[in-house]
Amino acid sequence: MAVRIRLSRIGAHKQPAYRVVVMDGRSARDSRAIETLGHYNPRMEPVEFVVNAEKVKKWLAQGASPSDTVSRLLQNAGIIPKVERKASPAAK
């Protein structure tokens, strides 16, 4: 089972908020999660990102891989080290 740390959408129509969850990578976006690690609200000023760092590190140590968006959020929060991103070939 490929376990992923990713976002699950909550909130009303056109008012998105997200939970940071651990779930099977093959399951649908809003299906049952194994564990909830925190939440992310991009509509607040400043953006609200609250996550339990200990749980995130535990899941990463067990082999869970974060989605691209969650990886970026965790890097900005200082939970995982920042990775230099390569410029895409289409950007030339």
N, C-alpha and C positions, 0 to 999 in steps of 0.2 A: 504494500500500500504506500503510495507516494503522498506524504503528508506535506501540506502547504500552509504557510501563514499568509492570510490574505484578508481582503475587506469583504464584509457582507453588508448590503445596503439595508438601511432602515430609514424611517422618516416618511413624511407625507409626500404627496405628488408635487414635484418640482421643488422640494425642500429636502435634499438628500443629507443624510448623516450615515456614518458607517461604524460597524463594529470590527475590531481587529480580532480575527478568529483563527483557530487551527482546525483544518478539515482535510478530508481526502481530496487530493488534487483532481480526481475524476468527477466529483460531485458538483451539482449546480451551485451557482453563486449564493443563493439564499437558503440552501438546504441545511440540515442539522449539522451543527459544529461539534467538534470534539471538546473544545474549550474556548472560552472567550478571554482574550488577553487585555482588551482595552477598547477605546473608542476614538473616532476621528470625526471632527465637524469642520468642514472647510468653509462653512458659511459664517463663522464667527470672525470677529476682528480683534485680536490676531487669531489665526487658525488654532483650533483646540485639538491637541493630540495627547491623549493620556493612555499610557500603557504600563503594565506591570513588567519592569525590566527583568526581574528575576525569572518570571515564567517564560519570557521570550528567550532568554539565554538558555534555559533548561530545554526548550523545544529545539532550539538551534543545535545544541549539543547532541540531541537525540536524532538529528538528521533531517529535521523539517527545513524546507527551503522557502524563503519569503518571496512573494510576488515582487515585480519590479516596483510598483507603487509603495508597498510596505517596506521594501528595502530602502527606498529613498527617504521615507518618513523616519525609519529607524536610524539612518545615517545622520539626518538633520537633528535628531534628538540626542545623538551621541551614544546610542546603545551599541551600534556596530561601527567599525571603522569605515571611513569614507573611501570609496573606490573611484579612481580616475576613470572617467567615461571617455571612450574613444569617439572621435568625430565620425559620423557615418559617411560612406563614400558619396552619397547623394548630396552632401552639403557643399561639394566643390563648386 
